[in-house]
Amino acid sequence: MGLLTKMTVGYGGNDDNSNKRTYTGDHAIDTDKVLAATDDNVINPLQPGNWESIRSQDVVSSPQYFTKEQAQQLRETAKAKTEGATASKKAYKSLEKIEKADTAVHKSHRGYQKTVANCEAEKLRSNARLARRLHGLRPEYTQMGKGVENAASKADARILELRTKVKAGM
């Protein structure tokens, strides 16, 4: 794979990750996933919800007389609806508390993830510094290696020379 190919392959959020490298600026951060609703029924500009309301009793559009039975039925309905409203208010308050607790956990988890991401980058920066340092030492190690090889070669030559003299003297 040529340099130009390496420079042009794998960029963008939805490409195959096998050719991507974080150290070349590639990423797999999909904005649609980052900003996706946390639930299908959550309200946002693309899902404004419905505009329904609650109406337990039809609107009386004109003045009218009610019977005793109708009045009694309305009184009982009103009492039940008042009790239901009180319970509903409590339930909605509880749902709000649950939503706030969920949000607190979500925010805490995202904070943790930011810490993990920052620490990972810090660890990799440390690895990169060490790798640069090790690459900087390679010439020195090569020089030391050549020195050792030269010393070994000289020692081998001297030993061979001495052995030859010893055999010749016998």
ZAMARGU-4260 file (C-alpha; in steps of 0.2 Angstrom, whole numbers, plus 5000, padded with zeros to 4 digits):
<rodrens>
0) 5000/5000/5000 | 5008/5016/4995 | 5009/5032/5005 | 4995/5041/4995 | 4984/5026/4998
5) 4988/5026/5016 | 4984/5044/5018 | 4967/5043/5009 | 4960/5026/5015 | 4950/5024/5031
10) 4945/5042/5034 | 4927/5046/5040 | 4915/5040/5054 | 4907/5025/5045 | 4922/5017/5035
15) 4928/5000/5039 | 4939/5001/5055 | 4952/4989/5049 | 4961/5003/5039 | 4960/5016/5052
20) 4973/5022/5064 | 4971/5034/5078 | 4988/5041/5076 | 4984/5047/5058 | 4968/5057/5064
25) 4955/5043/5059 | 4940/5041/5070 | 4925/5031/5072 | 4914/5043/5081 | 4897/5043/5073
30) 4888/5059/5076 | 4871/5050/5074 | 4875/5038/5087 | 4882/5051/5099 | 4866/5061/5098
35) 4854/5047/5096 | 4839/5048/5108 | 4841/5037/5123 | 4823/5031/5121 | 4811/5030/5106
40) 4798/5040/5116 | 4810/5054/5122 | 4805/5072/5117 | 4817/5081/5106 | 4816/5093/5090
45) 4814/5077/5079 | 4802/5069/5090 | 4791/5082/5098 | 4779/5070/5106 | 4761/5072/5104
50) 4751/5087/5110 | 4737/5077/5117 | 4729/5082/5134 | 4718/5074/5146 | 4700/5078/5147
55) 4689/5067/5158 | 4673/5075/5154 | 4667/5083/5138 | 4666/5102/5138 | 4649/5109/5141
60) 4647/5121/5127 | 4630/5128/5132 | 4621/5131/5148 | 4611/5116/5153 | 4602/5108/5168
65) 4608/5093/5176 | 4598/5080/5185 | 4601/5075/5203 | 4608/5058/5197 | 4620/5067/5185
70) 4626/5079/5198 | 4629/5064/5210 | 4638/5055/5196 | 4649/5071/5192 | 4652/5073/5211
75) 4659/5055/5212 | 4669/5057/5196 | 4676/5073/5202 | 4681/5065/5219 | 4689/5050/5209
80) 4698/5062/5197 | 4704/5073/5212 | 4711/5057/5220 | 4719/5052/5203 | 4726/5069/5201
85) 4734/5069/5218 | 4741/5051/5214 | 4747/5056/5197 | 4756/5072/5203 | 4765/5060/5216
90) 4769/5048/5202 | 4775/5062/5190 | 4786/5069/5204 | 4793/5051/5207 | 4796/5049/5188
95) 4805/5066/5188 | 4816/5060/5202 | 4820/5044/5193 | 4824/5054/5177 | 4836/5065/5187
100) 4844/5050/5195 | 4846/5042/5178 | 4854/5058/5172 | 4866/5059/5187 | 4871/5041/5183
105) 4873/5045/5165 | 4883/5060/5168 | 4894/5051/5181 | 4897/5037/5168 | 4902/5049/5154
110) 4914/5058/5167 | 4922/5041/5170 | 4923/5038/5152 | 4931/5054/5149 | 4944/5050/5162
115) 4947/5033/5155 | 4949/5041/5137 | 4961/5054/5144 | 4971/5042/5154 | 4972/5030/5139
120) 4979/5045/5129 | 4991/5049/5143 | 4997/5031/5143 | 4999/5030/5125 | 5009/5047/5125
125) 5020/5039/5138 | 5022/5024/5126 | 5026/5035/5112 | 5039/5045/5122 | 5047/5028/5127
130) 5047/5022/5108 | 5055/5038/5102 | 5068/5036/5116 | 5071/5018/5111 | 5073/5023/5093
135) 5085/5036/5098 | 5096/5023/5107 | 5096/5011/5092 | 5112/5019/5084 | 5121/5018/5101
140) 5116/5000/5102 | 5121/4997/5085 | 5138/5005/5089 | 5139/4994/5105 | 5135/4979/5095
145) 5148/4982/5082 | 5161/4985/5095 | 5156/4968/5104 | 5157/4959/5087 | 5174/4967/5083
150) 5180/4962/5100 | 5174/4944/5097 | 5181/4944/5080 | 5198/4950/5086 | 5198/4937/5100
155) 5193/4923/5089 | 5207/4928/5077 | 5220/4929/5091 | 5214/4912/5098 | 5216/4904/5081
160) 5233/4912/5079 | 5238/4905/5096 | 5231/4888/5092 | 5241/4888/5076 | 5257/4892/5086
165) 5253/4879/5099 | 5250/4865/5085 | 5266/4871/5076 | 5276/4870/5092 | 5271/4852/5095
</rodrens>
